[in-house]
Amino acid sequence: MLPHQLFIYNSLTRSKDLFEPLVPGFVGLYVCGPTVYGAPHLGHARPYITFDILQRYLHHLGYKVRYVRNITDVGHLENDADEGEDKIAKKARLEQLEPMEVVELYTQQFHEAMRALNNQPPGIEPRASGHIIEQIEMIRAIMANGWAYESNGSVYFDVPGYSKKHDYGKLSGRIVEDLIAGAGNERRELEGQDEKRNPADFALWKKASPEHIMRWPSPWSNGFPGWHIECSAMSTKYLGETFDIHGGGMDLLFPHHESEIAQSKGACGKAPVRYWMHNNMITINGQKMGKSLGNFINLEQFFNGSHPLLSQAYSPMTIRFFMLQAHYRSPLDFSNEGLQAAEKGFARLLNANKTLAQLKAGPSSTSDIAGVEQGFYAAMSDDLNTAIALSHLFEAARIINSVHAGTETISAADLDNLRRFFPLFLFNLLGMREEQAADNGALDGLMQMLLRMRADAKAKKDFATSDRIRDELGALGIRIKDEKDGTTSWLKD
């Protein structure tokens, strides 16, 4: 039996909807992946942590999930529309590399960052450049149904014509007439603008200019696909004409996701997605993170502390925990203070998990262990509210510490239950991991040696040496704690 019914905020309906998969027991999930022309940054961490949590929770609820997350390695132009240079081709030109060298370099960096953040890989990770045939066939279908036209070797989606029958703008809340008026007020001399019947139309296929590096043959020209058609073609290939959940950042809602809906309806005659999920943005000091503002921080800089806005290095699990402390649909503002609080909060939960093994059962419980478990499930099933879910884990940690200190008691049944669900929730569902054990084995070994030296000093009543070891470790940000049963533990602040 499932612990709770799952409700998801659906951007299409603008409400929390009960999740009911198209096929009972199976979930099709598509998430827009990165355009690989630069190092992965903090903004990349949030959507992929969010949908990693979703995938984990769906698995826990008993669903078989097919998770597809693409790599965009062609067709994403500089202004996210139909003008400018391909982002990857531009990077290749500036660095005097082949475009696919750029793609491989930054795809590898992206994968390394995702592993560091403990995100489970998708089941399928298609590349846009590997699905040119599928994109051409989808464009053919859109044209055959009368929703697109060829102009000078490029193909454009007919937004006003489509809108006479379908609701372009329903997902984003945009009004077609406003889009047409707004586009018409822009500079008309932009590349390709004179090819369009209407300035609101968007490219499905672009004829390559002579200097354009990345190009493929098509029925219309040697060229490359538009950015939006890539996700429509790849999601349809691997998940079908209609699937359950499509995720991504709010910045993709328009025009990317709006155009995906139009393309799929134009080709297949049906809506492609039942639940649209969008995570909110990350800001720095209240401003949207961006290279032009000088507040852009990539993940490697977080991990090594090399950016001037950082007061220290932050581990991948600190970044992950920081993300989980806010609901995915809420804006999240970066600050050193927030990351340091996340670091300490995660350390408290890790320490509680270690203490849990030392607890002894009493005749009865003075705390509601079942309520903690049910509260966690209720929060996760309420649109993945990880912030509230964490509050229940902190309550469990409080109970663990109180029982260990002797101020509360716990029954054998409740202790067994707590030992089952506390690590399950923290590690399996929220995806946290113990970095000390995984990454700092040498440090742990050194600490055990120092603790033995301190214990020997105390046994010989050499309290000066014992206190010196404690104080000097404290100055390095390492706290040691003498337990009442004679054992000693350590924790890095």
N, C-alpha and C positions, 0 to 999 in steps of 0.2 A: 504494500500500500504506500502511495506517495505521502510524504509528510505534510505537504500543503499543496493547494492549487497555485500555480504560478501565474502572476499577473505582470504584464509587460506594458510600459508606456509606449503606445503606438503613435509615431509622429503623423501617420496618415489620418487617424481618427481623432488625434489630440486628446486621448483618454487612456487610462489604464484598462487594458483588455485582458480577459482570461485567455491564457495561451492554450490553444487547441491545435495540435499539428495536423497538417493536411493528411498524413498517413499515420494512424495510431502507432505510437512507439518509436517513430522515426522523426528526426528533425533535419531539415536542410538549412544551413547557415552560411551566408556569404558576407564577407567583410572586405571593404576596399583596402587594398594593401598600399605600400608606399610607392612613390615615384623615386626610383633609385638613382639620384644624381648628386646626393650629398650625404653626410654622416647622419645617422639617426639621432634625433633630438628629444627633448622632454615632451614635446607635443606628440611624438610618435608613441610614447610610453602609454598615454592614457587610453586611446581606443583599443590597443592590443591587450592591455591588462583587463580592461572592461569586458571584452569579448572572450578572453581567456577564462575569466570568472564565469561568464554565461555558459561557456562550453563545459566547464567543470561541473557547474550546478545541474545542467541538463543531464549529464552523464549520471550524476548522483541520484537524480530523480528517476532514473531507469531508462532514459531515452538512448537510442543509438543515433549519434550525431555525425552527419557529414559536414565538416567544416572546410569551406573553401575560402582562401584568402589570396588574392592575386598579387603579382609583381607588375607594376607599370614600367615598362622599359622602352616605350616609344609612344609618340602621339600626344604627350602632355605639353602643350605650348605655354609660353611664359606667362600669359595673362589668363590662363585657365579657360580661354575661349578659343577663338579661331585665328588669332593674330600672334605675331611674334615668332621666336625661334623655339624649336623643340628643346626642352630643358636639358635632356641628356646629350643631344647633339651639341648644344652650346658648351656644356661642360667638357665634352670631348675636344671641341675646337680650342678652347682656352688652355687645356692641359696637354694638347697635342697627343691625344690618345684615340684609339678606335672607340666608337660608342659602346660596344659590348665590353670593352675593358672597364669603362666607367660603370656599366651595369654590374659586372661581376664584383668589382671592388666594393661598391656600396651595398650590394645584396649580401655579400659575406659579412660586412659590418652590421647590417640590420639583423641578420640571423644571430650573430654573436651577442648583440644587445638583447634580443628576445630570450636567448638562453640564459643570459645573466639575470634577467628579470623573472626567470622561472616560468615563462609563458610556454604552454604546450604548443607544439607546431600544429598547423592545420593538417587535415587529412590530404588535401590537394592544394598545391600552390602553383597555379598556371601563370605563364608569362604572356603578356599581350603579343609580343613578337612571335610567339609560337602558335598563335591562333588567328593569323591573318585570314586564312581560308574561311573560318567560321564567321569572322566579321564581314567579309565580302558577301557571303551567302545571306547574312541577316540584312545587309544593306539592299541586296537584290530583292528580298521579300518586302521590305519597307517601300521600295520604289514600285514594286508590282501592285501593292495595295494603295498606291496613289498618295503616299505621305512624304515623298522625297523627290528631288529632281537633280539632274546633272547640269552643271554649268562650267564650261571651260575646263573640263577634266576633273572637277571637284563635285562632290555630292552633298547637298544640304537638306536638312529636315525642314519640312514646310510647317512651321509652328502655327501661323494663322489658319491654314487649311485644316490641320489636325484639330485645332481648337473649336472648329465648327461642330464637330461631333464628340470630341473628348475634352476632358477638363485639364488642360495643361496649366499647371500652377496649383493643383489641389494639395500636393504634398507640402510645398513651401509657402502657400498662401499668397503667391504672386498673382497679379491680374494681367492677363495677356495684353490688354490694351495699354496698360502702363509699361509693360516690357517693350512693346513696339515703339511707344512714344519715347521712352528713355533711350533705347538703342538708336533711334533716329536722330537724337540730339547729340550723339557722339560724333567724333571726327569721321567723316565719310571716306577720307582718303586712306583709312587703314587697309592693310593688305587683304584682298579678297572681298572687301565690303561691297564692291561694285558687282560681284558675281551673284550676290544673293538677291532673291526676289523681295525679301523683307529683311531688315537689319536684325530682327529677333531670331531668324533662322540660325541653326547651328550645324557645324560640319560633321558629316558622317565619314567622308573620305576627302583628303586634300591632295591635290596635284602637287608634286614636289617641284620646287624651284631648282634651277641648275646646281646651286651650291648645297642643296639639302643632302645630307649624307645617308640618312635612313630612308629607304624607299623599296616598294614592292610593286610588281605588276598587278593590274586590276582591269576589269572591263572598261574603266573610264580613263585611267592614266597610270603612269608610274608614280606612285605616291605613298601615302601612309594613312592609317585610320585616325578618325577623331578620337579624342580622349573618352567620350561617353560611351561609344559603341563597344569599347573593349569589355567593360564590365557586363553589359547586356549579353554579349556573345558568350563570354566565359561562364557566367552564372547559368545561362540557359543550357549550355553544353553539359555541365556537371550536376545541376540541380533540377533541370526541367523548366518548362515554360512558366510554371508557377511553383514557388517554394515558400518556406515558412518565414525566415527572418533574414533581413538585410541590415547590416550595421555599418557605422562609420561616424566620423566627426560631424558636428553641426555645420562646419564650413563646407561640407560636401552636399548638404541638403539641396542647395541651388547653386549652379545649374546642373551639377553632375547627377544627383539622384532623380531630380525632376525629369531630366532628359532620358535617364534609363527607363523610367516608366513609359514615357512616350515612345521610345524605340521599341520596347517589348510589345506594347499594345499595337504599334504600327506594323510589326512583323508577325506577331502571333495572334493578335486580336483579343488578348486578355491581359489583366494586370499581373505583373510578374511576382509580386511580393505581398504577403499577408500582414506581416508586422515589420514596420520600419523603426529601427532603434538608432538614436544619435546621442553620442556623448558630448558634453560641453567642453569649452576651451580652457586652456591653461593660460594664465596671465602672470606677468612679473611686475610687481609694484603697481598693479591695477591696469597695466597696458598689455595688449595682446603681444605675445612673444613673436619677434620677427627680426630678421637679419638687419633690415634697414634702420631699426631703432637701436641697434647695438646691444640688445638684451637677449640675444639668441644663445642658448647654452645646449651643446650636444651632450649625449649621455656619457660619453667617455670623459668629458670634462667634469661631469658630476662624480664619476667614479674615482677620478684622480685629483679632484679639487683644483684644477688648473685655471678655471675661469675667474676673472677679477670680482665677479659678483658673489662668488662662493667664499664663505668663511672657513670651510673645511671640505674634505672629501666626504661623499655620501655613498654608502654601499648600495648595490642594486635592490636589496630587500628594504632598505630605508626608503628608497624611491617608491617601491611597490606599496609599502605600508602607508606612505604619505598619500598616495592616490586613493587607497581604500578608505581613508578617513573622511572622504567626502562622497556624497552620492554622485554617480557618474553623470547625471543630468545637471548638476550644479557647477557653476564656474569654480575654478580652483586657482588660487593665487599663490605663486611661488614665494617663499621666504626662507631664509636660513633658520629663523626661529621655528617655523612650521616643520621643517625637515628635522631639526634637532629634537623637537617634541615627538615626532614620529619615531626617531631612532630610540628614544628612551621608552616610548610606549611599547614598541615591539620587544625591546629587551625585557620589559616587565612580563610580557606574555611568555617569552621563552623561559624566563626564570621560574614562572609559575608552572610551566609544563615540566621542568626538571623537579620542582618541589612536589609535584603531583605523585611522583613515584615513591616518595618518602612517607606519604600520609598513611595513617592507621585509622581503621574504621572504629566507630563507636556504636552505642546501642541505637542511636537515632540521629536524624539530621535536624539541624536548627536553621537550615537554609533550603530554599526551593530549587533543587537541582533540575527537576523536570521543567520548571518554568524558564530556567535559563536556556535549556535546549530548545524548547518550543519557541521562545522569543527569538532565537537565532534563525530558526526556520521561517518564522513569520516575517522577519525583516528581509531575508533573502528572497522569499516568494513574493514580496511586495516590491517588484521592479528592481531587484538586486540592490537593496538598500544596505550596502556594506558598512556604512557609517553606524547604523543602528545595530547591525549584526556584531560589529566590533565592541559596541557597548556591552553586549551580553557576554562576550568573551572576557572583557575587563571585570565584569561582575563575577564570572567564574574564577578569575584570578584572585579577586578579593576573598572569595570563599576559601580557595586553596590556601592562601596565606594565613587566613584566620584560623582554619583548622590546624595548620602546621604550628601556629603560635599557641594553640590551646584555648582560644576564645570562642570557637564554635566547634560543633561536632558534626560528623557525617556517618550515615549508616553504610553498611557493607554494600548494599544494592546501589545506593546513590554514588558511592565511590567507584564502583565498577562502571556505572554509567558515565560518570565524569571522565574517567580514564579512557573511555571509548570515544566520546564525542569531542572532547577538548582538542586533542591532536588532529582528529578528523577535520574539524572545522578550520583550525588554524593552518594546517599544512595542505590537506587535500583539497578543500573547497576554496579557501582564500589564496592558496598557492604560495604561502610563505615557506621558507626553508631556513635551517640553522646554518648561517654562514660561517660561524666559528668552526663547526665540525666539518663543513664542506670545504672551506677555503683557508682556514688558519690552523691546520693540524700542528704545525711547528710551534705556533704561539701557545696552543693549548698544552703541548708537551712541556714547553718552557715554564708555563704557569704551574703545572703540576709539580715540577721540580722545585720551584720557589716556595710553593705551599708546603712541601715536605721539609724543606730547609727551615721554614718558619715554625712548623710543628716541632721539629727537633730542638730549635732554640727555646721554645716555650717549655718543652719537657725538661730542659736543663736549667729552667728558670732564668734564661738569658733574655729578659723581656726587652732590653734595649735593642737587640738584634731583631727580635720579633716585631717590635713597633716600627723599627726603621724600614723593614721590608714592606710592612703595611702602608706606611706613610709615603715611601718613594713610589710604590705602585699607584697610590692615590693621586700623586702628582702627575702621573702619566695617564690618568683617566680610567684606572682599573680599580674597582672596589672589591675588597674581599670581606666576606661575612662569616663570622664564626657562629655555627648553628648550635642549638641547645643540646643536640645529641653528640656533640664533639666533632662533627664534620665541618669542613670549610668549603665555601663556594666562592667563585669570582665572577665578576661581571664588568664588561667594558662600558663606561658611560657614553 
